């Protein structure tokens, strides 16, 4: 490979990192809303307790973020 390829590779990586940062990307994982959360919610509901669960983007847009009694 030509010598300039070895300078373009790090420059491309740095450019991708800067673009990622400017676009608002985060390194932190998104909060999980999977099976464990459903199990915890179910167990708390059986005990008569409830915790506020923040709605995600889909729930906010569709209005389906509320808890169901039962």
PDB file of N, H, CA, C and O in Angstrom:
ATOM      1  N   UNK A   1       0.843  -1.183   0.000  1.00  0.00           N
ATOM      2  CA  UNK A   1       0.000   0.000   0.000  1.00  0.00           C
ATOM      3  C   UNK A   1       0.884   1.242   0.000  1.00  0.00           C
ATOM      4  O   UNK A   1       1.980   1.238   0.562  1.00  0.00           O
ATOM      5  N   UNK A   2       0.403   2.287  -0.627  1.00  0.00           N
ATOM      6  H   UNK A   2      -0.487   2.290  -1.083  1.00  0.00           H
ATOM      7  CA  UNK A   2       1.166   3.538  -0.620  1.00  0.00           C
ATOM      8  C   UNK A   2       1.215   4.149   0.778  1.00  0.00           C
ATOM      9  O   UNK A   2       0.399   3.821   1.640  1.00  0.00           O
ATOM     10  N   UNK A   3       2.171   5.029   0.988  1.00  0.00           N
ATOM     11  H   UNK A   3       2.835   5.295   0.288  1.00  0.00           H
ATOM     12  CA  UNK A   3       2.386   5.606   2.309  1.00  0.00           C
ATOM     13  C   UNK A   3       1.207   6.440   2.787  1.00  0.00           C
ATOM     14  O   UNK A   3       0.933   6.490   3.986  1.00  0.00           O
ATOM     15  N   UNK A   4       0.496   7.104   1.856  1.00  0.00           N
ATOM     16  H   UNK A   4       0.718   7.064   0.882  1.00  0.00           H
ATOM     17  CA  UNK A   4      -0.586   7.989   2.275  1.00  0.00           C
ATOM     18  C   UNK A   4      -1.805   7.230   2.786  1.00  0.00           C
ATOM     19  O   UNK A   4      -2.651   7.813   3.465  1.00  0.00           O
ATOM     20  N   UNK A   5      -1.907   5.958   2.475  1.00  0.00           N
ATOM     21  H   UNK A   5      -1.220   5.485   1.924  1.00  0.00           H
ATOM     22  CA  UNK A   5      -3.019   5.159   3.005  1.00  0.00           C
ATOM     23  C   UNK A   5      -2.913   5.073   4.526  1.00  0.00           C
ATOM     24  O   UNK A   5      -3.929   5.089   5.221  1.00  0.00           O
ATOM     25  N   UNK A   6      -1.709   4.982   5.035  1.00  0.00           N
ATOM     26  H   UNK A   6      -0.884   4.969   4.471  1.00  0.00           H
ATOM     27  CA  UNK A   6      -1.513   4.877   6.483  1.00  0.00           C
ATOM     28  C   UNK A   6      -1.844   6.181   7.198  1.00  0.00           C
ATOM     29  O   UNK A   6      -2.075   6.168   8.407  1.00  0.00           O
ATOM     30  N   UNK A   7      -1.876   7.298   6.491  1.00  0.00           N
ATOM     31  H   UNK A   7      -1.689   7.309   5.509  1.00  0.00           H
ATOM     32  CA  UNK A   7      -2.321   8.553   7.115  1.00  0.00           C
ATOM     33  C   UNK A   7      -3.823   8.766   6.936  1.00  0.00           C
ATOM     34  O   UNK A   7      -4.459   9.440   7.747  1.00  0.00           O
ATOM     35  N   UNK A   8      -4.382   8.196   5.882  1.00  0.00           N
ATOM     36  H   UNK A   8      -3.866   7.649   5.224  1.00  0.00           H
ATOM     37  CA  UNK A   8      -5.821   8.344   5.648  1.00  0.00           C
ATOM     38  C   UNK A   8      -6.657   7.497   6.612  1.00  0.00           C
ATOM     39  O   UNK A   8      -7.762   7.896   6.982  1.00  0.00           O
ATOM     40  N   UNK A   9      -6.150   6.353   7.013  1.00  0.00           N
ATOM     41  H   UNK A   9      -5.253   6.029   6.713  1.00  0.00           H
ATOM     42  CA  UNK A   9      -6.906   5.482   7.926  1.00  0.00           C
ATOM     43  C   UNK A   9      -7.146   6.172   9.270  1.00  0.00           C
ATOM     44  O   UNK A   9      -8.299   6.253   9.694  1.00  0.00           O
ATOM     45  N   UNK A  10      -6.113   6.677   9.966  1.00  0.00           N
ATOM     46  H   UNK A  10      -5.176   6.611   9.621  1.00  0.00           H
ATOM     47  CA  UNK A  10      -6.390   7.381  11.227  1.00  0.00           C
ATOM     48  C   UNK A  10      -7.220   8.652  11.021  1.00  0.00           C
ATOM     49  O   UNK A  10      -8.055   8.990  11.861  1.00  0.00           O
ATOM     50  N   UNK A  11      -6.993   9.353   9.910  1.00  0.00           N
ATOM     51  H   UNK A  11      -6.315   9.078   9.228  1.00  0.00           H
ATOM     52  CA  UNK A  11      -7.772  10.562   9.645  1.00  0.00           C
ATOM     53  C   UNK A  11      -9.252  10.213   9.453  1.00  0.00           C
ATOM     54  O   UNK A  11     -10.123  10.956   9.905  1.00  0.00           O
ATOM     55  N   UNK A  12      -9.534   9.117   8.801  1.00  0.00           N
ATOM     56  H   UNK A  12      -8.826   8.514   8.433  1.00  0.00           H
ATOM     57  CA  UNK A  12     -10.910   8.678   8.618  1.00  0.00           C
ATOM     58  C   UNK A  12     -11.559   8.287   9.934  1.00  0.00           C
ATOM     59  O   UNK A  12     -12.733   8.582  10.160  1.00  0.00           O
ATOM     60  N   UNK A  13     -10.804   7.626  10.807  1.00  0.00           N
ATOM     61  H   UNK A  13      -9.851   7.386  10.624  1.00  0.00           H
ATOM     62  CA  UNK A  13     -11.342   7.242  12.115  1.00  0.00           C
ATOM     63  C   UNK A  13     -11.633   8.471  12.970  1.00  0.00           C
ATOM     64  O   UNK A  13     -12.667   8.543  13.633  1.00  0.00           O
ATOM     65  N   UNK A  14     -10.722   9.429  12.953  1.00  0.00           N
ATOM     66  H   UNK A  14      -9.881   9.370  12.415  1.00  0.00           H
ATOM     67  CA  UNK A  14     -10.932  10.657  13.719  1.00  0.00           C
ATOM     68  C   UNK A  14     -12.129  11.422  13.151  1.00  0.00           C
ATOM     69  O   UNK A  14     -12.947  11.949  13.905  1.00  0.00           O
ATOM     70  N   UNK A  15     -12.228  11.479  11.843  1.00  0.00           N
ATOM     71  H   UNK A  15     -11.563  11.051  11.230  1.00  0.00           H
ATOM     72  CA  UNK A  15     -13.373  12.148  11.206  1.00  0.00           C
ATOM     73  C   UNK A  15     -14.694  11.477  11.560  1.00  0.00           C
ATOM     74  O   UNK A  15     -15.688  12.162  11.800  1.00  0.00           O
ATOM     75  N   UNK A  16     -14.717  10.151  11.596  1.00  0.00           N
ATOM     76  H   UNK A  16     -13.910   9.594  11.401  1.00  0.00           H
ATOM     77  CA  UNK A  16     -15.937   9.429  11.964  1.00  0.00           C
ATOM     78  C   UNK A  16     -16.306   9.702  13.412  1.00  0.00           C
ATOM     79  O   UNK A  16     -17.485   9.853  13.733  1.00  0.00           O
ATOM     80  N   UNK A  17     -15.306   9.766  14.295  1.00  0.00           N
ATOM     81  H   UNK A  17     -14.348   9.644  14.035  1.00  0.00           H
ATOM     82  CA  UNK A  17     -15.566  10.068  15.704  1.00  0.00           C
ATOM     83  C   UNK A  17     -16.132  11.477  15.870  1.00  0.00           C
ATOM     84  O   UNK A  17     -17.072  11.681  16.638  1.00  0.00           O
ATOM     85  N   UNK A  18     -15.570  12.439  15.161  1.00  0.00           N
ATOM     86  H   UNK A  18     -14.806  12.273  14.537  1.00  0.00           H
ATOM     87  CA  UNK A  18     -16.051  13.819  15.248  1.00  0.00           C
ATOM     88  C   UNK A  18     -17.471  13.912  14.708  1.00  0.00           C
ATOM     89  O   UNK A  18     -18.311  14.583  15.308  1.00  0.00           O
ATOM     90  N   UNK A  19     -17.754  13.261  13.597  1.00  0.00           N
ATOM     91  H   UNK A  19     -17.072  12.716  13.110  1.00  0.00           H
ATOM     92  CA  UNK A  19     -19.104  13.257  13.041  1.00  0.00           C
ATOM     93  C   UNK A  19     -20.095  12.615  14.012  1.00  0.00           C
ATOM     94  O   UNK A  19     -21.207  13.113  14.187  1.00  0.00           O
ATOM     95  N   UNK A  20     -19.695  11.523  14.635  1.00  0.00           N
ATOM     96  H   UNK A  20     -18.791  11.119  14.493  1.00  0.00           H
ATOM     97  CA  UNK A  20     -20.543  10.844  15.619  1.00  0.00           C
ATOM     98  C   UNK A  20     -20.844  11.763  16.792  1.00  0.00           C
ATOM     99  O   UNK A  20     -21.974  11.801  17.278  1.00  0.00           O
ATOM    100  N   UNK A  21     -19.846  12.500  17.246  1.00  0.00           N
ATOM    101  H   UNK A  21     -18.928  12.469  16.850  1.00  0.00           H
ATOM    102  CA  UNK A  21     -20.022  13.415  18.365  1.00  0.00           C
ATOM    103  C   UNK A  21     -20.923  14.581  17.974  1.00  0.00           C
ATOM    104  O   UNK A  21     -21.794  14.977  18.748  1.00  0.00           O
ATOM    105  N   UNK A  22     -20.724  15.129  16.791  1.00  0.00           N
ATOM    106  H   UNK A  22     -20.016  14.808  16.161  1.00  0.00           H
ATOM    107  CA  UNK A  22     -21.538  16.254  16.351  1.00  0.00           C
ATOM    108  C   UNK A  22     -22.990  15.867  16.127  1.00  0.00           C
ATOM    109  O   UNK A  22     -23.882  16.693  16.325  1.00  0.00           O
ATOM    110  N   UNK A  23     -23.243  14.654  15.724  1.00  0.00           N
ATOM    111  H   UNK A  23     -22.519  13.983  15.563  1.00  0.00           H
ATOM    112  CA  UNK A  23     -24.611  14.194  15.480  1.00  0.00           C
ATOM    113  C   UNK A  23     -25.330  13.813  16.773  1.00  0.00           C
ATOM    114  O   UNK A  23     -26.507  13.454  16.736  1.00  0.00           O
ATOM    115  N   UNK A  24     -24.655  13.883  17.892  1.00  0.00           N
ATOM    116  H   UNK A  24     -23.699  14.175  17.922  1.00  0.00           H
ATOM    117  CA  UNK A  24     -25.307  13.624  19.170  1.00  0.00           C
ATOM    118  C   UNK A  24     -25.259  12.182  19.604  1.00  0.00           C
ATOM    119  O   UNK A  24     -26.078  11.775  20.428  1.00  0.00           O
ATOM    120  N   UNK A  25     -24.357  11.403  19.100  1.00  0.00           N
ATOM    121  H   UNK A  25     -23.691  11.734  18.431  1.00  0.00           H
ATOM    122  CA  UNK A  25     -24.234  10.013  19.509  1.00  0.00           C
ATOM    123  C   UNK A  25     -23.719   9.903  20.929  1.00  0.00           C
ATOM    124  O   UNK A  25     -22.910  10.718  21.373  1.00  0.00           O
ATOM    125  N   UNK A  26     -24.188   8.896  21.634  1.00  0.00           N
ATOM    126  H   UNK A  26     -24.845   8.234  21.273  1.00  0.00           H
ATOM    127  CA  UNK A  26     -23.732   8.678  22.996  1.00  0.00           C
ATOM    128  C   UNK A  26     -23.037   7.336  23.093  1.00  0.00           C
ATOM    129  O   UNK A  26     -23.322   6.415  22.328  1.00  0.00           O
ATOM    130  N   UNK A  27     -22.130   7.241  24.034  1.00  0.00           N
ATOM    131  H   UNK A  27     -21.899   7.990  24.655  1.00  0.00           H
ATOM    132  CA  UNK A  27     -21.435   5.983  24.256  1.00  0.00           C
ATOM    133  C   UNK A  27     -22.176   5.113  25.262  1.00  0.00           C
ATOM    134  O   UNK A  27     -21.923   3.912  25.359  1.00  0.00           O
ATOM    135  N   UNK A  28     -23.099   5.727  26.017  1.00  0.00           N
ATOM    136  H   UNK A  28     -23.304   6.703  25.939  1.00  0.00           H
ATOM    137  CA  UNK A  28     -23.833   4.975  27.037  1.00  0.00           C
ATOM    138  C   UNK A  28     -24.930   4.151  26.386  1.00  0.00           C
ATOM    139  O   UNK A  28     -25.579   4.619  25.450  1.00  0.00           O
ATOM    140  N   UNK A  29     -25.148   2.939  26.861  1.00  0.00           N
ATOM    141  H   UNK A  29     -24.621   2.559  27.621  1.00  0.00           H
ATOM    142  CA  UNK A  29     -26.227   2.131  26.306  1.00  0.00           C
ATOM    143  C   UNK A  29     -27.589   2.687  26.709  1.00  0.00           C
ATOM    144  O   UNK A  29     -27.728   3.324  27.753  1.00  0.00           O
ATOM    145  N   UNK A  30     -28.566   2.445  25.890  1.00  0.00           N
ATOM    146  H   UNK A  30     -28.454   1.928  25.041  1.00  0.00           H
ATOM    147  CA  UNK A  30     -29.932   2.881  26.172  1.00  0.00           C
ATOM    148  C   UNK A  30     -30.507   1.987  27.260  1.00  0.00           C
ATOM    149  O   UNK A  30     -30.214   0.793  27.315  1.00  0.00           O
ATOM    150  N   UNK A  31     -31.323   2.572  28.121  1.00  0.00           N
ATOM    151  H   UNK A  31     -31.561   3.542  28.076  1.00  0.00           H
ATOM    152  CA  UNK A  31     -31.921   1.799  29.204  1.00  0.00           C
ATOM    153  C   UNK A  31     -32.723   0.623  28.649  1.00  0.00           C
ATOM    154  O   UNK A  31     -33.508   0.773  27.713  1.00  0.00           O
ATOM    155  N   UNK A  32     -32.513  -0.519  29.231  1.00  0.00           N
ATOM    156  H   UNK A  32     -31.875  -0.641  29.991  1.00  0.00           H
ATOM    157  CA  UNK A  32     -33.191  -1.729  28.765  1.00  0.00           C
ATOM    158  C   UNK A  32     -34.655  -1.716  29.171  1.00  0.00           C
ATOM    159  O   UNK A  32     -35.006  -1.282  30.269  1.00  0.00           O
ATOM    160  N   UNK A  33     -35.491  -2.189  28.286  1.00  0.00           N
ATOM    161  H   UNK A  33     -35.206  -2.541  27.394  1.00  0.00           H
ATOM    162  CA  UNK A  33     -36.907  -2.339  28.586  1.00  0.00           C
ATOM    163  C   UNK A  33     -37.332  -3.721  28.144  1.00  0.00           C
ATOM    164  O   UNK A  33     -38.313  -3.885  27.419  1.00  0.00           O
ATOM    165  N   UNK A  34     -36.594  -4.695  28.581  1.00  0.00           N
ATOM    166  H   UNK A  34     -35.797  -4.562  29.170  1.00  0.00           H
ATOM    167  CA  UNK A  34     -36.833  -6.046  28.116  1.00  0.00           C
ATOM    168  C   UNK A  34     -37.556  -6.905  29.128  1.00  0.00           C
ATOM    169  O   UNK A  34     -38.397  -6.432  29.893  1.00  0.00           O
ATOM    170  N   UNK A  35     -37.210  -8.177  29.116  1.00  0.00           N
ATOM    171  H   UNK A  35     -36.527  -8.561  28.495  1.00  0.00           H
ATOM    172  CA  UNK A  35     -37.902  -9.173  29.924  1.00  0.00           C
ATOM    173  C   UNK A  35     -37.747  -8.924  31.415  1.00  0.00           C
ATOM    174  O   UNK A  35     -38.699  -9.114  32.171  1.00  0.00           O
ATOM    175  N   UNK A  36     -36.566  -8.503  31.854  1.00  0.00           N
ATOM    176  H   UNK A  36     -35.792  -8.348  31.240  1.00  0.00           H
ATOM    177  CA  UNK A  36     -36.343  -8.276  33.278  1.00  0.00           C
ATOM    178  C   UNK A  36     -37.255  -7.167  33.787  1.00  0.00           C
ATOM    179  O   UNK A  36     -37.835  -7.288  34.866  1.00  0.00           O
ATOM    180  N   UNK A  37     -37.387  -6.083  33.013  1.00  0.00           N
ATOM    181  H   UNK A  37     -36.916  -5.985  32.137  1.00  0.00           H
ATOM    182  CA  UNK A  37     -38.262  -4.996  33.425  1.00  0.00           C
ATOM    183  C   UNK A  37     -39.720  -5.435  33.470  1.00  0.00           C
ATOM    184  O   UNK A  37     -40.461  -5.029  34.365  1.00  0.00           O
ATOM    185  N   UNK A  38     -40.139  -6.263  32.510  1.00  0.00           N
ATOM    186  H   UNK A  38     -39.537  -6.593  31.783  1.00  0.00           H
ATOM    187  CA  UNK A  38     -41.514  -6.770  32.537  1.00  0.00           C
ATOM    188  C   UNK A  38     -41.754  -7.650  33.752  1.00  0.00           C
ATOM    189  O   UNK A  38     -42.819  -7.576  34.364  1.00  0.00           O
ATOM    190  N   UNK A  39     -40.788  -8.478  34.109  1.00  0.00           N
ATOM    191  H   UNK A  39     -39.923  -8.538  33.612  1.00  0.00           H
ATOM    192  CA  UNK A  39     -40.922  -9.343  35.283  1.00  0.00           C
ATOM    193  C   UNK A  39     -41.009  -8.500  36.544  1.00  0.00           C
ATOM    194  O   UNK A  39     -41.848  -8.760  37.406  1.00  0.00           O
ATOM    195  N   UNK A  40     -40.155  -7.500  36.660  1.00  0.00           N
ATOM    196  H   UNK A  40     -39.473  -7.289  35.960  1.00  0.00           H
ATOM    197  CA  UNK A  40     -40.196  -6.626  37.836  1.00  0.00           C
ATOM    198  C   UNK A  40     -41.531  -5.896  37.928  1.00  0.00           C
ATOM    199  O   UNK A  40     -42.114  -5.802  39.008  1.00  0.00           O
ATOM    200  N   UNK A  41     -42.018  -5.378  36.800  1.00  0.00           N
ATOM    201  H   UNK A  41     -41.544  -5.454  35.922  1.00  0.00           H
ATOM    202  CA  UNK A  41     -43.303  -4.687  36.799  1.00  0.00           C
ATOM    203  C   UNK A  41     -44.428  -5.628  37.207  1.00  0.00           C
ATOM    204  O   UNK A  41     -45.321  -5.248  37.965  1.00  0.00           O
ATOM    205  N   UNK A  42     -44.382  -6.855  36.701  1.00  0.00           N
ATOM    206  H   UNK A  42     -43.657  -7.164  36.086  1.00  0.00           H
ATOM    207  CA  UNK A  42     -45.403  -7.845  37.042  1.00  0.00           C
ATOM    208  C   UNK A  42     -45.370  -8.158  38.534  1.00  0.00           C
ATOM    209  O   UNK A  42     -46.415  -8.209  39.183  1.00  0.00           O
ATOM    210  N   UNK A  43     -44.185  -8.366  39.073  1.00  0.00           N
ATOM    211  H   UNK A  43     -43.337  -8.325  38.546  1.00  0.00           H
ATOM    212  CA  UNK A  43     -44.065  -8.681  40.495  1.00  0.00           C
ATOM    213  C   UNK A  43     -44.526  -7.517  41.366  1.00  0.00           C
ATOM    214  O   UNK A  43     -45.203  -7.726  42.372  1.00  0.00           O
ATOM    215  N   UNK A  44     -44.166  -6.301  40.988  1.00  0.00           N
ATOM    216  H   UNK A  44     -43.616  -6.131  40.170  1.00  0.00           H
ATOM    217  CA  UNK A  44     -44.608  -5.139  41.757  1.00  0.00           C
ATOM    218  C   UNK A  44     -46.122  -4.971  41.674  1.00  0.00           C
ATOM    219  O   UNK A  44     -46.758  -4.618  42.667  1.00  0.00           O
ATOM    220  N   UNK A  45     -46.703  -5.218  40.512  1.00  0.00           N
ATOM    221  H   UNK A  45     -46.187  -5.505  39.705  1.00  0.00           H
ATOM    222  CA  UNK A  45     -48.149  -5.097  40.349  1.00  0.00           C
ATOM    223  C   UNK A  45     -48.874  -6.132  41.209  1.00  0.00           C
ATOM    224  O   UNK A  45     -49.926  -5.826  41.770  1.00  0.00           O
ATOM    225  N   UNK A  46     -48.346  -7.333  41.324  1.00  0.00           N
ATOM    226  H   UNK A  46     -47.492  -7.582  40.868  1.00  0.00           H
ATOM    227  CA  UNK A  46     -48.973  -8.359  42.155  1.00  0.00           C
ATOM    228  C   UNK A  46     -48.938  -7.978  43.628  1.00  0.00           C
ATOM    229  O   UNK A  46     -49.823  -8.360  44.394  1.00  0.00           O
ATOM    230  N   UNK A  47     -47.915  -7.226  44.024  1.00  0.00           N
ATOM    231  H   UNK A  47     -47.196  -6.916  43.402  1.00  0.00           H
ATOM    232  CA  UNK A  47     -47.811  -6.782  45.412  1.00  0.00           C
ATOM    233  C   UNK A  47     -48.608  -5.510  45.672  1.00  0.00           C
ATOM    234  O   UNK A  47     -48.735  -5.084  46.820  1.00  0.00           O
ATOM    235  N   UNK A  48     -49.141  -4.906  44.630  1.00  0.00           N
ATOM    236  H   UNK A  48     -49.038  -5.252  43.697  1.00  0.00           H
ATOM    237  CA  UNK A  48     -49.898  -3.682  44.791  1.00  0.00           C
ATOM    238  C   UNK A  48     -49.048  -2.430  44.742  1.00  0.00           C
ATOM    239  O   UNK A  48     -49.523  -1.347  45.083  1.00  0.00           O
ATOM    240  N   UNK A  49     -47.829  -2.556  44.335  1.00  0.00           N
ATOM    241  H   UNK A  49     -47.443  -3.436  44.058  1.00  0.00           H
ATOM    242  CA  UNK A  49     -46.930  -1.410  44.236  1.00  0.00           C
ATOM    243  C   UNK A  49     -46.844  -0.995  42.783  1.00  0.00           C
ATOM    244  O   UNK A  49     -47.153  -1.768  41.876  1.00  0.00           O
ATOM    245  N   UNK A  50     -46.423   0.228  42.582  1.00  0.00           N
ATOM    246  H   UNK A  50     -46.172   0.855  43.319  1.00  0.00           H
ATOM    247  CA  UNK A  50     -46.163   0.671  41.212  1.00  0.00           C
ATOM    248  C   UNK A  50     -45.026   1.668  41.228  1.00  0.00           C
ATOM    249  O   UNK A  50     -44.882   2.453  42.166  1.00  0.00           O
ATOM    250  N   UNK A  51     -44.250   1.631  40.221  1.00  0.00           N
ATOM    251  H   UNK A  51     -44.367   0.994  39.459  1.00  0.00           H
ATOM    252  CA  UNK A  51     -43.159   2.577  40.030  1.00  0.00           C
ATOM    253  C   UNK A  51     -43.402   3.323  38.733  1.00  0.00           C
ATOM    254  O   UNK A  51     -43.907   2.735  37.776  1.00  0.00           O
ATOM    255  N   UNK A  52     -43.059   4.598  38.672  1.00  0.00           N
ATOM    256  H   UNK A  52     -42.648   5.075  39.448  1.00  0.00           H
ATOM    257  CA  UNK A  52     -43.228   5.314  37.408  1.00  0.00           C
ATOM    258  C   UNK A  52     -42.246   4.769  36.367  1.00  0.00           C
ATOM    259  O   UNK A  52     -41.050   4.636  36.625  1.00  0.00           O
ATOM    260  N   UNK A  53     -42.771   4.470  35.222  1.00  0.00           N
ATOM    261  H   UNK A  53     -43.742   4.578  35.013  1.00  0.00           H
ATOM    262  CA  UNK A  53     -41.945   3.964  34.125  1.00  0.00           C
ATOM    263  C   UNK A  53     -41.955   5.015  33.027  1.00  0.00           C
ATOM    264  O   UNK A  53     -43.015   5.312  32.475  1.00  0.00           O
ATOM    265  N   UNK A  54     -40.793   5.589  32.694  1.00  0.00           N
ATOM    266  H   UNK A  54     -39.932   5.348  33.142  1.00  0.00           H
ATOM    267  CA  UNK A  54     -40.784   6.612  31.647  1.00  0.00           C
ATOM    268  C   UNK A  54     -41.127   6.000  30.295  1.00  0.00           C
ATOM    269  O   UNK A  54     -40.663   4.912  29.955  1.00  0.00           O
ATOM    270  N   UNK A  55     -41.930   6.701  29.545  1.00  0.00           N
ATOM    271  H   UNK A  55     -42.307   7.585  29.821  1.00  0.00           H
ATOM    272  CA  UNK A  55     -42.331   6.226  28.229  1.00  0.00           C
ATOM    273  C   UNK A  55     -41.226   6.488  27.226  1.00  0.00           C
ATOM    274  O   UNK A  55     -40.528   7.499  27.315  1.00  0.00           O
ATOM    275  N   UNK A  56     -41.065   5.600  26.292  1.00  0.00           N
ATOM    276  H   UNK A  56     -41.631   4.779  26.220  1.00  0.00           H
ATOM    277  CA  UNK A  56     -40.103   5.775  25.212  1.00  0.00           C
ATOM    278  C   UNK A  56     -40.679   6.652  24.119  1.00  0.00           C
ATOM    279  O   UNK A  56     -41.802   7.141  24.237  1.00  0.00           O
ATOM    280  N   UNK A  57     -39.928   6.851  23.073  1.00  0.00           N
ATOM    281  H   UNK A  57     -39.016   6.453  22.977  1.00  0.00           H
ATOM    282  CA  UNK A  57     -40.363   7.719  21.982  1.00  0.00           C
ATOM    283  C   UNK A  57     -41.626   7.188  21.325  1.00  0.00           C
ATOM    284  O   UNK A  57     -42.542   7.959  21.040  1.00  0.00           O
ATOM    285  N   UNK A  58     -41.692   5.885  21.080  1.00  0.00           N
ATOM    286  H   UNK A  58     -40.948   5.258  21.311  1.00  0.00           H
ATOM    287  CA  UNK A  58     -42.872   5.305  20.433  1.00  0.00           C
ATOM    288  C   UNK A  58     -44.111   5.510  21.300  1.00  0.00           C
ATOM    289  O   UNK A  58     -45.177   5.862  20.794  1.00  0.00           O
ATOM    290  N   UNK A  59     -43.968   5.288  22.609  1.00  0.00           N
ATOM    291  H   UNK A  59     -43.103   5.002  23.020  1.00  0.00           H
ATOM    292  CA  UNK A  59     -45.100   5.446  23.502  1.00  0.00           C
ATOM    293  C   UNK A  59     -45.535   6.902  23.579  1.00  0.00           C
ATOM    294  O   UNK A  59     -46.729   7.190  23.663  1.00  0.00           O
ATOM    295  N   UNK A  60     -44.582   7.816  23.550  1.00  0.00           N
ATOM    296  H   UNK A  60     -43.612   7.583  23.482  1.00  0.00           H
ATOM    297  CA  UNK A  60     -44.929   9.239  23.596  1.00  0.00           C
ATOM    298  C   UNK A  60     -45.677   9.662  22.341  1.00  0.00           C
ATOM    299  O   UNK A  60     -46.634  10.433  22.409  1.00  0.00           O
ATOM    300  N   UNK A  61     -45.234   9.151  21.190  1.00  0.00           N
ATOM    301  H   UNK A  61     -44.457   8.525  21.135  1.00  0.00           H
ATOM    302  CA  UNK A  61     -45.866   9.538  19.938  1.00  0.00           C
ATOM    303  C   UNK A  61     -47.244   8.916  19.772  1.00  0.00           C
ATOM    304  O   UNK A  61     -48.140   9.543  19.208  1.00  0.00           O
ATOM    305  N   UNK A  62     -47.423   7.699  20.252  1.00  0.00           N
ATOM    306  H   UNK A  62     -46.695   7.189  20.710  1.00  0.00           H
ATOM    307  CA  UNK A  62     -48.694   7.000  20.051  1.00  0.00           C
ATOM    308  C   UNK A  62     -49.618   7.101  21.240  1.00  0.00           C
ATOM    309  O   UNK A  62     -50.795   6.760  21.123  1.00  0.00           O
ATOM    310  N   UNK A  63     -49.130   7.559  22.387  1.00  0.00           N
ATOM    311  H   UNK A  63     -48.174   7.836  22.482  1.00  0.00           H
ATOM    312  CA  UNK A  63     -49.964   7.666  23.572  1.00  0.00           C
ATOM    313  C   UNK A  63     -50.203   6.341  24.260  1.00  0.00           C
ATOM    314  O   UNK A  63     -51.158   6.206  25.025  1.00  0.00           O
ATOM    315  N   UNK A  64     -49.357   5.361  24.004  1.00  0.00           N
ATOM    316  H   UNK A  64     -48.581   5.471  23.383  1.00  0.00           H
ATOM    317  CA  UNK A  64     -49.532   4.032  24.598  1.00  0.00           C
ATOM    318  C   UNK A  64     -48.572   3.781  25.739  1.00  0.00           C
ATOM    319  O   UNK A  64     -48.180   2.634  25.957  1.00  0.00           O
ATOM    320  N   UNK A  65     -48.178   4.802  26.477  1.00  0.00           N
ATOM    321  H   UNK A  65     -48.497   5.733  26.300  1.00  0.00           H
ATOM    322  CA  UNK A  65     -47.172   4.641  27.504  1.00  0.00           C
ATOM    323  C   UNK A  65     -47.721   4.390  28.897  1.00  0.00           C
ATOM    324  O   UNK A  65     -46.945   4.210  29.836  1.00  0.00           O
ATOM    325  N   UNK A  66     -49.044   4.373  29.055  1.00  0.00           N
ATOM    326  H   UNK A  66     -49.674   4.520  28.292  1.00  0.00           H
ATOM    327  CA  UNK A  66     -49.618   4.206  30.374  1.00  0.00           C
ATOM    328  C   UNK A  66     -49.586   2.762  30.853  1.00  0.00           C
ATOM    329  O   UNK A  66     -49.478   1.828  30.059  1.00  0.00           O
ATOM    330  N   UNK A  67     -49.681   2.599  32.169  1.00  0.00           N
ATOM    331  H   UNK A  67     -49.769   3.357  32.815  1.00  0.00           H
ATOM    332  CA  UNK A  67     -49.730   1.251  32.740  1.00  0.00           C
ATOM    333  C   UNK A  67     -51.150   0.741  32.703  1.00  0.00           C
ATOM    334  O   UNK A  67     -52.105   1.508  32.824  1.00  0.00           O
ATOM    335  N   UNK A  68     -51.277  -0.542  32.536  1.00  0.00           N
ATOM    336  H   UNK A  68     -50.501  -1.165  32.438  1.00  0.00           H
ATOM    337  CA  UNK A  68     -52.590  -1.156  32.534  1.00  0.00           C
ATOM    338  C   UNK A  68     -52.844  -1.779  33.899  1.00  0.00           C
ATOM    339  O   UNK A  68     -51.963  -2.438  34.452  1.00  0.00           O
ATOM    340  N   UNK A  69     -54.022  -1.581  34.438  1.00  0.00           N
ATOM    341  H   UNK A  69     -54.737  -1.046  33.988  1.00  0.00           H
ATOM    342  CA  UNK A  69     -54.375  -2.178  35.719  1.00  0.00           C
ATOM    343  C   UNK A  69     -54.671  -3.657  35.514  1.00  0.00           C
ATOM    344  O   UNK A  69     -55.240  -4.072  34.504  1.00  0.00           O
ATOM    345  N   UNK A  70     -54.272  -4.417  36.489  1.00  0.00           N
ATOM    346  H   UNK A  70     -53.811  -4.079  37.310  1.00  0.00           H
ATOM    347  CA  UNK A  70     -54.663  -5.791  36.294  1.00  0.00           C
ATOM    348  C   UNK A  70     -53.806  -6.712  36.975  1.00  0.00           C
ATOM    349  O   UNK A  70     -54.017  -7.923  36.900  1.00  0.00           O
TER     350      UNK A  70
END
